[in-house]
């Protein structure tokens, strides 16, 4: 069956490269990906009834003085300064 799908350019480029590298038609690569996604092992879809459990990892000491995690630019600047 033929269909039209809009994909992000970078994703399509990566898919075409992989298809060329493996000498696989693009349609076969896409079909395998859909099969994997929809299979019983890989295609489990979460419902609203199944909340996501988050395991929080904390360290003693808290945040460094003056660091505001709500300020994304300041957070990145602090992280880059530590490299």
C-alpha positions in Angstrom: 0.0 0.0 0.0 1.3 3.5 -0.8 1.1 6.3 1.7 2.6 9.7 2.3 4.3 10.5 5.5 5.9 13.8 6.6 9.2 13.2 8.3 11.8 15.6 9.7 14.5 16.2 7.1 17.4 14.9 9.4 15.5 11.7 10.2 14.9 11.0 6.5 18.5 11.7 5.6 19.7 9.3 8.4 17.3 6.7 7.2 18.4 6.9 3.6 22.1 6.7 4.7 21.3 3.6 6.8 19.4 2.0 3.9 22.3 2.7 1.5 24.9 1.3 4.0 22.9 -1.9 4.6 21.8 -2.1 0.9 18.2 -2.3 2.1 15.4 -0.5 0.3 14.1 2.4 2.3 10.6 0.9 2.4 12.0 -2.3 4.0 13.9 -0.2 6.6 10.7 1.7 7.5 8.6 -1.5 7.6 11.1 -3.1 10.0 11.0 -0.1 12.2 7.2 -0.1 12.3 7.2 -3.9 13.0 9.6 -3.4 15.8 7.6 -0.6 17.3 4.3 -2.4 17.1 5.6 -5.8 18.3 4.7 -7.1 21.8 8.3 -6.5 23.1 9.0 -3.0 21.8 5.6 -1.5 21.3 4.2 -1.2 24.7 2.2 2.0 25.0 1.8 3.7 28.4 -1.7 4.7 29.4 -2.8 7.3 31.8 -3.6 4.5 34.2 0.0 3.5 34.5 2.0 6.4 36.0 5.6 6.7 35.3 7.7 6.0 38.4 10.7 8.3 38.8 13.6 7.2 41.0 15.2 10.3 42.4 18.9 10.3 43.0 20.1 13.0 45.4 23.4 14.0 46.7 24.2 15.8 50.0 25.2 19.5 49.8 22.5 21.1 47.7 23.1 23.6 44.9 26.2 25.7 44.7 25.6 29.3 46.0 24.0 31.6 43.4 23.1 28.8 41.0 19.5 29.1 39.8 18.3 25.9 38.1 15.3 27.8 36.7 17.7 30.0 34.6 18.7 27.7 31.7 21.5 30.0 30.4 23.1 30.4 33.8 22.9 26.7 34.4 24.7 26.0 31.1 27.3 28.6 31.8 28.0 27.1 35.2 28.2 23.6 33.6 30.6 24.8 30.9 32.8 26.7 33.4 33.4 23.4 35.2 34.8 21.6 32.2 
